Amino acid sequence: MRRTALALSLAVLPAFAGEPLAYADGATKLAGYLALPVAAKGKVPGVVVVHQWMGLSDHERRVSDDLAKLGYVALAADIYGEGVRPKTGGEAGKLAGTYKGDRALYRRRVAAALESLKAQKGVDASRLAVIGFCFGGTGALEAARGGLPVKAVVSFHGGLDVPAGYVPGPITAKVLVCHGADDPFVPAKDVSAFQDEMRKAKADYVFAAYAGAVHAFTQKEAGNDNSKGAAYNETAHRRSWRHLQDFFQENL
């Protein structure tokens, strides 16, 4: 009976192909997740995946596994630190706000993940990318803004705003923004300001807006009630993942 119960409990656990990866930013311990291609000839591109505001979760692990199936080495980053996981939206908002308010710190955490990724066997350090979701989408854009050694960045339903006084500089990484056209947390003024920023930075960017999609449209955990402002949208999810694949094929 006990064996049967154990088997059933294990059966409902998510099955992931990758494994935990410990790394650090100075004295801060970080707990990421690494997914490797099953078979790769020579060195392959590497992708850092930055989590949403609740911290590294099964969502980012699944995305990392999916990237590995496409032939990339993927590292789901830990921005907050080992064991630091908010339990409520209020806690998450405060924690995410710390990094959005200190972009230098945020960039350093993304840079630490990139350094760890570069050290993995089989990774082509000249072909790196950063992608992120919601809070993590902002992190992906900060990798481009900060001139981190990446060829491409992708933001899925991420924040587009910058701190007051920010002066756009040149952006060399290719940029893809996958945006929910009805996202109430990213107002039209932020979209306009972001596009103006990209022009001033002379960035090569693509901005895709998905009709009917709100915040968190790639995350099934968000439910399907658009009135809450954050909800899963199967069509937008599928289209944005296809856009990522085409974007990576072109730039990595």
Rosetta silent file (secondary structure, phi, psi, omega in degrees, C-alpha in Angstrom):
SEQUENCE: MRRTALALSLAVLPAFAGEPLAYADGATKLAGYLALPVAAKGKVPGVVVVHQWMGLSDHERRVSDDLAKLGYVALAADIYGEGVRPKTGGEAGKLAGTYKGDRALYRRRVAAALESLKAQKGVDASRLAVIGFCFGGTGALEAARGGLPVKAVVSFHGGLDVPAGYVPGPITAKVLVCHGADDPFVPAKDVSAFQDEMRKAKADYVFAAYAGAVHAFTQKEAGNDNSKGAAYNETAHRRSWRHLQDFFQENL
SCORE:     score description
SCORE:     0.000 S_00000001
   1 L     0.000  -45.237 -179.901    0.000    0.000    0.000 S_00000001
   2 H   -63.104  -40.179  179.072    2.795    2.405    0.933 S_00000001
   3 H   -63.001  -40.250  179.406    4.647    1.630   -2.306 S_00000001
   4 H   -63.772  -44.666  179.504    1.485    2.301   -4.298 S_00000001
   5 H   -62.027  -41.305  179.382    0.923    5.635   -2.548 S_00000001
   6 H   -65.006  -43.179  179.758    4.542    6.621   -3.153 S_00000001
   7 H   -60.955  -41.858  179.882    4.331    5.660   -6.816 S_00000001
   8 H   -66.688  -39.063 -179.756    1.169    7.728   -7.238 S_00000001
   9 H   -67.220  -38.307  178.019    2.709   10.729   -5.500 S_00000001
  10 H   -68.187  -32.072 -177.311    5.803   10.550   -7.699 S_00000001
  11 H   -65.485  -28.113 -177.037    3.640   10.231  -10.795 S_00000001
  12 L   -91.460   -6.056  177.329    2.074   13.637  -10.253 S_00000001
  13 L   -74.279  144.512  178.094    5.389   15.420   -9.727 S_00000001
  14 L   -64.774  137.966 -179.860    6.653   17.388  -12.738 S_00000001
  15 L   -98.755  117.744 -179.567    9.313   15.500  -14.673 S_00000001
  16 L  -116.577  145.482 -176.218   12.277   17.649  -15.620 S_00000001
  17 L   -89.039  -19.152 -176.692   15.249   16.631  -17.722 S_00000001
  18 L   -89.472 -163.002 -178.050   17.724   19.102  -16.241 S_00000001
  19 E  -149.487  158.072  178.429   19.327   19.428  -12.828 S_00000001
  20 E   -61.799  149.110  177.453   19.953   22.055  -10.132 S_00000001
  21 E  -136.266  118.747  177.484   22.994   24.257  -10.596 S_00000001
  22 E   -89.127  133.014  174.098   24.622   26.177   -7.750 S_00000001
  23 E  -149.268 -171.204 -173.695   26.484   29.362   -8.628 S_00000001
  24 E  -152.739  157.082  167.745   27.078   32.750   -7.005 S_00000001
  25 E  -118.390   96.674 -174.002   27.196   36.505   -7.328 S_00000001
  26 L    62.595 -122.446 -179.366   30.083   37.367   -5.040 S_00000001
  27 L   -87.780   -4.677 -178.282   29.112   36.130   -1.575 S_00000001
  28 E   -86.827  118.428  177.936   25.462   35.580   -2.548 S_00000001
  29 E   -77.431  138.388 -178.722   24.626   31.938   -3.226 S_00000001
  30 E  -126.610  144.232 -176.003   22.271   31.343   -6.142 S_00000001
  31 E  -122.206   96.848 -178.084   20.312   28.194   -7.004 S_00000001
  32 E   -99.740 -167.825 -178.796   19.604   27.810  -10.721 S_00000001
  33 E  -142.223  125.987 -175.640   18.502   25.003  -13.011 S_00000001
  34 E  -112.349  129.857  176.791   20.497   23.719  -15.993 S_00000001
  35 E  -120.956  131.155 -176.184   19.042   21.899  -19.013 S_00000001
  36 L  -116.106  147.252  174.640   21.297   20.341  -21.653 S_00000001
  37 L   -62.899  146.165  179.115   20.565   19.090  -25.183 S_00000001
  38 L   -65.049  -42.289  179.166   20.404   15.309  -25.398 S_00000001
  39 L  -141.673  128.342  179.806   22.761   15.299  -28.361 S_00000001
  40 L  -140.614  137.023  178.187   24.784   18.184  -29.711 S_00000001
  41 L   -99.446  112.525 -178.003   27.527   18.319  -32.315 S_00000001
  42 L    75.676 -167.340 -178.593   30.161   20.818  -31.278 S_00000001
  43 L   -82.155  147.222 -175.429   29.410   23.878  -29.184 S_00000001
  44 E  -126.165  161.804  177.862   25.887   25.293  -29.097 S_00000001
  45 E   -63.414  154.779  177.327   24.317   28.620  -28.070 S_00000001
  46 E  -117.899  144.874 -177.769   23.445   29.217  -24.434 S_00000001
  47 E  -130.410  126.578  171.277   20.310   30.868  -23.056 S_00000001
  48 E   -91.901  132.702  179.985   19.703   32.354  -19.608 S_00000001
  49 E  -111.416  118.540 -176.900   16.046   32.221  -18.538 S_00000001
  50 E  -101.485  131.505 -172.637   15.020   34.856  -15.970 S_00000001
  51 L   -74.605  165.689  173.296   12.051   34.124  -13.719 S_00000001
  52 L   -77.099 -176.900 -168.059    8.881   36.075  -12.954 S_00000001
  53 L   -67.597  -15.277  178.392    8.416   37.910   -9.653 S_00000001
  54 L   -83.642   -0.374 -179.850    7.697   34.808   -7.549 S_00000001
  55 L    94.592  175.939 -177.729   11.209   33.492   -8.179 S_00000001
  56 L   -58.190  125.456 -174.497   12.530   30.457  -10.029 S_00000001
  57 L  -136.636 -178.541  178.299    9.629   28.063  -10.559 S_00000001
  58 H   -61.232  -28.611  179.130    8.506   25.067  -12.604 S_00000001
  59 H   -58.381  -48.609 -178.625    7.527   27.477  -15.384 S_00000001
  60 H   -71.638  -30.960  175.897   11.146   28.467  -16.019 S_00000001
  61 H   -65.670  -42.267  178.061   12.321   24.879  -15.645 S_00000001
  62 H   -62.134  -44.186  179.121    9.854   23.787  -18.324 S_00000001
  63 H   -61.189  -40.914  179.157   10.999   26.585  -20.622 S_00000001
  64 H   -63.251  -42.333  177.058   14.630   25.566  -20.064 S_00000001
  65 H   -62.540  -40.925  179.356   13.818   21.958  -20.930 S_00000001
  66 H   -64.295  -37.994  177.344   11.985   23.123  -24.066 S_00000001
  67 H   -66.630  -38.540  178.465   15.015   25.183  -25.107 S_00000001
  68 H   -63.372  -36.187  176.982   17.265   22.166  -24.561 S_00000001
  69 H   -63.945  -27.000  178.133   15.007   20.157  -26.888 S_00000001
  70 L   -84.356   -3.869  176.782   15.672   22.825  -29.516 S_00000001
  71 L   104.386    8.800  179.891   19.421   22.326  -29.102 S_00000001
  72 L  -101.607  152.524  166.458   20.346   25.105  -26.657 S_00000001
  73 E   -87.848  125.022 -174.444   22.008   24.904  -23.261 S_00000001
  74 E  -121.860  131.234  175.979   19.587   26.709  -20.934 S_00000001
  75 E  -117.221  113.331  172.916   20.176   28.046  -17.436 S_00000001
  76 E   -77.902  113.365 -172.643   17.141   29.126  -15.442 S_00000001
  77 L   -78.228  158.996  172.767   18.656   31.882  -13.327 S_00000001
  78 L  -117.243  104.797 -179.132   18.067   32.661   -9.669 S_00000001
  79 L   -80.797  -36.709 -171.310   17.970   36.431   -9.220 S_00000001
  80 L   -77.681  -33.846 -176.368   16.825   36.524   -5.583 S_00000001
  81 L   119.314  154.002 -177.432   19.277   34.117   -3.962 S_00000001
  82 L   -56.401  125.135  177.130   19.265   30.578   -2.598 S_00000001
  83 L    79.966   -2.581 -179.994   16.186   29.963   -0.474 S_00000001
  84 L   -94.048  101.005 -179.225   14.734   33.429   -1.089 S_00000001
  85 L  -136.892  117.915  179.068   11.241   32.816   -2.433 S_00000001
  86 L   -64.618  147.265 -179.329    8.282   35.130   -1.798 S_00000001
  87 L  -100.597  -18.730 -179.179    5.150   33.462   -0.471 S_00000001
  88 L  -134.393  165.709  176.783    2.642   36.140   -1.483 S_00000001
  89 H   -62.287  -34.309  178.478    2.172   38.683   -4.234 S_00000001
  90 H   -63.795  -43.636  177.887    2.908   41.429   -1.724 S_00000001
  91 H   -64.870  -41.051 -179.382    6.256   39.887   -0.825 S_00000001
  92 H   -63.145  -41.177  179.748    7.027   39.328   -4.498 S_00000001
  93 H   -60.957  -42.874  179.280    6.240   42.949   -5.334 S_00000001
  94 H   -66.687  -42.529 -178.099    8.642   44.235   -2.696 S_00000001
  95 H   -67.333  -47.289  178.562   11.391   41.827   -3.698 S_00000001
  96 H   -62.551  -37.023  179.699   11.042   42.486   -7.423 S_00000001
  97 H   -62.403  -30.149  177.376   10.896   46.208   -6.684 S_00000001
  98 H   -59.754  -42.876 -177.067   14.321   46.017   -5.054 S_00000001
  99 H   -80.921  -34.710  176.991   15.865   44.930   -8.343 S_00000001
 100 H   -69.431  -25.593  177.406   13.761   47.152  -10.574 S_00000001
 101 H   -85.664  -15.407  178.400   14.841   50.055   -8.388 S_00000001
 102 L  -128.194   82.153 -174.325   18.499   49.043   -8.561 S_00000001
 103 H   -65.996  -28.103  177.820   19.166   48.174  -12.177 S_00000001
 104 H   -64.162  -42.248  177.117   22.922   47.817  -11.575 S_00000001
 105 H   -64.525  -43.584  179.437   22.230   45.033   -9.065 S_00000001
 106 H   -60.183  -46.425  179.365   19.752   43.411  -11.426 S_00000001
 107 H   -61.575  -37.047 -178.970   22.271   43.464  -14.286 S_00000001
 108 H   -65.524  -38.130  178.241   24.928   41.987  -12.014 S_00000001
 109 H   -67.386  -38.646  176.410   22.679   39.040  -11.140 S_00000001
 110 H   -66.661  -40.083  178.805   21.967   38.430  -14.823 S_00000001
 111 H   -62.972  -36.700  178.214   25.694   38.731  -15.565 S_00000001
 112 H   -63.380  -40.042  177.376   26.447   36.119  -12.875 S_00000001
 113 H   -65.254  -40.449  178.313   24.073   33.706  -14.591 S_00000001
 114 H   -62.597  -42.070  179.229   25.736   34.377  -17.933 S_00000001
 115 H   -63.216  -40.940  177.990   29.179   33.688  -16.462 S_00000001
 116 H   -65.421  -40.310  178.439   27.946   30.411  -15.009 S_00000001
 117 H   -63.138  -44.359 -179.908   26.367   29.476  -18.329 S_00000001
 118 H   -59.560  -28.733 -177.203   29.571   30.255  -20.229 S_00000001
 119 L   -79.662   -8.929 -178.060   31.455   27.878  -17.940 S_00000001
 120 L   -77.520  141.616 -179.233   29.252   24.916  -18.880 S_00000001
 121 L   -60.961  133.715  175.460   30.699   22.309  -21.207 S_00000001
 122 L    90.814   -0.740 -178.932   29.515   22.635  -24.786 S_00000001
 123 E   -90.332  130.403  174.413   28.408   26.274  -24.598 S_00000001
 124 E   -85.477  105.592 -174.907   29.533   28.642  -27.340 S_00000001
 125 E   -66.718  -11.667  178.104   30.317   31.799  -25.348 S_00000001
 126 E   -89.728   -3.560 -179.639   30.027   33.901  -28.492 S_00000001
 127 E  -131.251   80.071 -178.774   26.356   32.932  -28.916 S_00000001
 128 E  -118.258  152.085  177.710   24.477   33.808  -25.754 S_00000001
 129 E  -142.470  159.632  173.668   20.956   35.075  -25.156 S_00000001
 130 E  -129.260  130.780  173.221   18.766   36.116  -22.229 S_00000001
 131 E  -125.133  158.824  179.579   15.012   35.646  -22.085 S_00000001
 132 E  -160.285  162.103 -175.349   12.622   36.450  -19.265 S_00000001
 133 E  -122.102  128.367  179.654    9.013   36.490  -18.132 S_00000001
 134 L    55.868 -114.060  174.431    7.221   39.452  -16.490 S_00000001
 135 H   -51.334  -40.018  179.828    9.825   40.673  -13.946 S_00000001
 136 H   -68.955  -27.457  175.159   12.302   38.539  -15.863 S_00000001
 137 H   -62.946  -38.870  174.548   11.391   40.249  -19.114 S_00000001
 138 H   -60.966  -40.835  178.602   12.679   43.456  -17.581 S_00000001
 139 H   -62.426  -39.454  177.084   15.870   41.583  -16.707 S_00000001
 140 H   -61.717  -43.277  178.960   16.318   40.433  -20.290 S_00000001
 141 H   -66.311  -33.952  177.787   16.004   44.022  -21.489 S_00000001
 142 H   -66.501  -29.867  175.919   18.499   45.151  -18.835 S_00000001
 143 H   -62.426  -38.497  177.582   21.009   42.700  -20.299 S_00000001
 144 H   -72.830  -45.626 -179.354   20.720   44.593  -23.586 S_00000001
 145 H   -62.058  -35.502 -176.905   20.703   48.027  -21.971 S_00000001
 146 L   -85.752    0.717  178.779   23.746   47.154  -19.876 S_00000001
 147 L    67.754   29.416  177.100   25.775   45.882  -22.804 S_00000001
 148 L   -66.560  156.678 -172.336   26.146   42.374  -21.369 S_00000001
 149 L   -74.307   68.706  179.839   27.848   39.886  -23.743 S_00000001
 150 L  -127.997  149.843  177.659   24.696   38.620  -25.457 S_00000001
 151 L   -91.232  -24.315 -175.101   23.633   38.495  -29.083 S_00000001
 152 E  -152.493  148.459  173.742   19.896   38.454  -28.417 S_00000001
 153 E  -135.352  148.058  179.135   17.312   39.107  -25.686 S_00000001
 154 E  -134.069  127.034  176.446   13.617   38.230  -25.509 S_00000001
 155 E  -109.926  121.807  174.121   11.057   39.731  -23.123 S_00000001
 156 E  -102.662  119.933 -178.723    7.751   37.894  -22.604 S_00000001
 157 L    38.693   47.593 -178.870    5.085   40.177  -21.069 S_00000001
 158 L   -95.374  162.556  173.495    7.847   42.088  -19.308 S_00000001
 159 L   -70.943  140.327 -175.427    7.967   45.568  -17.852 S_00000001
 160 L  -108.671   -8.751 -174.225    9.298   48.118  -20.333 S_00000001
 161 L   -73.713  162.560  176.762    9.828   51.117  -18.065 S_00000001
 162 L  -129.701  159.535  179.597   13.172   52.517  -16.924 S_00000001
 163 L   -63.833  156.120  176.713   14.128   54.512  -13.804 S_00000001
 164 L   -58.525  138.854  179.067   13.797   58.303  -13.825 S_00000001
 165 L    86.769   -1.388 -179.729   16.815   59.995  -15.344 S_00000001
 166 L   -66.000  132.403  178.609   17.771   57.001  -17.479 S_00000001
 167 L  -112.315  115.923 -179.024   19.649   58.038  -20.629 S_00000001
 168 L   -59.168  135.251  174.205   19.478   55.515  -23.508 S_00000001
 169 L  -114.557  178.374  179.624   22.821   54.301  -24.734 S_00000001
 170 L   -63.491  140.301  177.825   23.695   52.189  -27.769 S_00000001
 171 L  -120.827  120.473 -178.001   22.209   48.684  -27.790 S_00000001
 172 L   -99.350  -25.355  178.029   23.989   46.049  -29.850 S_00000001
 173 L   -69.071  144.901  173.795   22.018   42.944  -28.843 S_00000001
 174 E   -73.516  142.395 -172.625   19.019   42.085  -31.001 S_00000001
 175 E  -124.575  130.048  172.193   15.780   42.624  -29.087 S_00000001
 176 E  -123.628  125.175  176.036   12.435   40.829  -29.280 S_00000001
 177 E  -113.737  120.925  177.057    9.525   41.968  -27.119 S_00000001
 178 E  -105.662  110.178 -165.790    6.483   39.671  -26.909 S_00000001
 179 E  -123.331  138.818  173.287    3.717   41.826  -25.444 S_00000001
 180 E   -77.911  120.080 -174.683    0.092   41.313  -24.496 S_00000001
 181 L   -61.267  -22.942 -178.989   -1.851   43.966  -26.429 S_00000001
 182 L  -111.885   22.963 -178.535   -4.313   44.308  -23.528 S_00000001
 183 L   -67.796  112.307 -177.349   -1.772   44.130  -20.685 S_00000001
 184 L   -75.007  -14.940 -178.188   -3.038   46.594  -18.031 S_00000001
 185 L   -89.326   -8.336  176.503    0.306   46.555  -16.195 S_00000001
 186 L  -126.961   85.942 -174.565    2.217   47.870  -19.208 S_00000001
 187 L   -67.319  165.517 -177.351    0.269   50.948  -20.362 S_00000001
 188 H   -57.491  -33.791 -179.781    0.457   52.479  -23.820 S_00000001
 189 H   -65.206  -33.177  176.794    2.733   55.272  -22.563 S_00000001
 190 H   -69.455  -39.100  177.866    5.323   52.661  -21.527 S_00000001
 191 H   -62.722  -46.786 -179.954    5.131   51.024  -24.944 S_00000001
 192 H   -62.265  -43.854 -179.440    5.598   54.374  -26.677 S_00000001
 193 H   -65.280  -37.916  178.941    8.486   55.350  -24.395 S_00000001
 194 H   -64.518  -46.037 -179.724   10.162   51.978  -24.939 S_00000001
 195 H   -63.716  -35.735  175.352    9.958   52.238  -28.716 S_00000001
 196 H   -65.540  -40.339  176.690   11.380   55.753  -28.511 S_00000001
 197 H   -59.755  -45.349 -179.225   14.186   54.404  -26.335 S_00000001
 198 H   -62.494  -39.032  178.011   14.980   51.722  -28.900 S_00000001
 199 H   -63.683  -46.231 -179.241   15.122   54.293  -31.684 S_00000001
 200 H   -64.866  -31.604  179.501   17.489   56.527  -29.732 S_00000001
 201 L   -83.233   -1.977 -178.103   19.640   53.497  -28.895 S_00000001
 202 L    54.274   40.895 -178.397   19.689   52.549  -32.594 S_00000001
 203 L   -83.129  148.234  171.631   18.615   49.073  -31.567 S_00000001
 204 L   -91.963  100.548 -173.566   17.575   46.315  -33.945 S_00000001
 205 E  -132.082  156.281  174.638   14.317   45.339  -32.289 S_00000001
 206 E  -124.505  131.844  178.111   11.020   43.561  -32.960 S_00000001
 207 E  -120.116  112.162 -179.373    7.885   44.413  -30.998 S_00000001
 208 E  -110.817  122.921  178.811    5.078   41.848  -31.258 S_00000001
 209 E  -112.029  128.616 -174.353    1.719   42.595  -29.623 S_00000001
 210 E  -103.460  120.117 -176.901   -0.785   39.742  -29.306 S_00000001
 211 L   -58.935  137.098  175.748   -4.482   40.618  -29.540 S_00000001
 212 L    77.690   -1.842 -177.340   -6.597   39.723  -26.536 S_00000001
 213 L   -95.673  141.370  176.426   -3.583   38.859  -24.386 S_00000001
 214 L  -113.011 -160.770 -179.035   -2.940   40.374  -20.965 S_00000001
 215 E   -65.310  151.732  174.431   -0.062   39.997  -18.523 S_00000001
 216 L    63.186   32.240 -173.812    1.490   36.527  -17.937 S_00000001
 217 L   -68.253  -12.231  177.213    0.018   35.099  -21.159 S_00000001
 218 L   -92.041   -6.216 -170.406    2.640   32.299  -21.309 S_00000001
 219 L  -106.529  110.088 -179.534    1.923   31.014  -17.809 S_00000001
 220 H   -61.544  -27.348 -179.479   -0.811   28.405  -17.373 S_00000001
 221 H   -64.991  -16.220 -177.732   -0.621   28.985  -13.621 S_00000001
 222 H   -78.793   -5.401 -178.475   -2.157   32.440  -14.195 S_00000001
 223 L    77.243 -166.906 -175.852   -5.572   30.963  -15.038 S_00000001
 224 L  -130.036   22.804 -179.535   -7.761   32.231  -17.878 S_00000001
 225 L   -98.744   99.250 -177.589   -9.622   35.221  -16.419 S_00000001
 226 H   -61.217  -24.241 -177.030   -8.482   38.305  -18.352 S_00000001
 227 H   -65.438  -17.491  178.207  -10.354   40.581  -15.937 S_00000001
 228 H   -81.176   -9.619  179.383   -7.643   39.925  -13.348 S_00000001
 229 L    89.429  -17.758  177.178   -5.076   41.534  -15.655 S_00000001
 230 E  -134.831  123.575 -176.970   -2.911   38.408  -15.762 S_00000001
 231 L  -162.689  150.521  177.220   -4.070   35.254  -17.556 S_00000001
 232 L   -72.226  142.223  177.183   -2.854   32.458  -19.806 S_00000001
 233 L  -136.518  106.159 -173.711   -3.549   32.800  -23.517 S_00000001
 234 H   -58.347  -42.122 -178.227   -2.833   29.665  -25.545 S_00000001
 235 H   -65.976  -46.845  179.229   -2.725   31.448  -28.907 S_00000001
 236 H   -64.201  -38.155  177.878   -0.381   34.192  -27.724 S_00000001
 237 H   -60.995  -49.410 -178.696    1.797   31.597  -25.992 S_00000001
 238 H   -62.836  -44.849 -178.450    2.094   29.500  -29.148 S_00000001
 239 H   -66.100  -41.099 -178.412    2.752   32.479  -31.398 S_00000001
 240 H   -67.842  -35.469  177.793    5.339   34.015  -29.092 S_00000001
 241 H   -67.472  -36.758  175.402    7.228   30.720  -28.793 S_00000001
 242 H   -66.126  -40.276  177.655    7.324   30.481  -32.580 S_00000001
 243 H   -62.761  -39.887  176.101    8.573   34.057  -32.738 S_00000001
 244 H   -60.516  -45.441 -178.268   11.344   33.183  -30.287 S_00000001
 245 H   -61.736  -44.616  178.840   12.432   30.217  -32.385 S_00000001
 246 H   -64.125  -40.594 -179.402   12.571   32.274  -35.570 S_00000001
 247 H   -64.052  -44.243  178.095   14.393   35.082  -33.760 S_00000001
 248 H   -67.652  -39.563  179.473   17.005   32.707  -32.341 S_00000001
 249 H   -59.131  -38.013 -178.839   17.417   30.950  -35.682 S_00000001
 250 H   -76.267  -35.688 -168.283   18.245   34.313  -37.245 S_00000001
 251 H  -111.048  -11.637  178.191   20.471   35.706  -34.507 S_00000001
 252 L  -114.111    0.000    0.000   22.148   32.760  -32.764 S_00000001
